[in-house]
């Protein structure tokens, strides 16, 4: 669990840093709206995945599903580096 929380913290930091960098490149008039839209899309992605996560846990079992989710989390960190 500690590893999963550590990776989750890394992902959150990386995603919001990328969103801030992207927003800084937008025209000054719309930067706040741009960041808010990106944050909303990020949350929608989490909600969309959570709708299938329960089914995956039921299908794979908790230990295997946890391993799959941990691998996905770690892969996303490697992708952003």
Secondary structure, 3 states (H helix, E strand, C coil): CHHHHHHHHHHHHHHHHHHHHHHHCCCHHHHHHHHHHHHHHHHHHHHHHHHHHHHHHHHHCHHHHHHHHHHHHHHHHHHHC
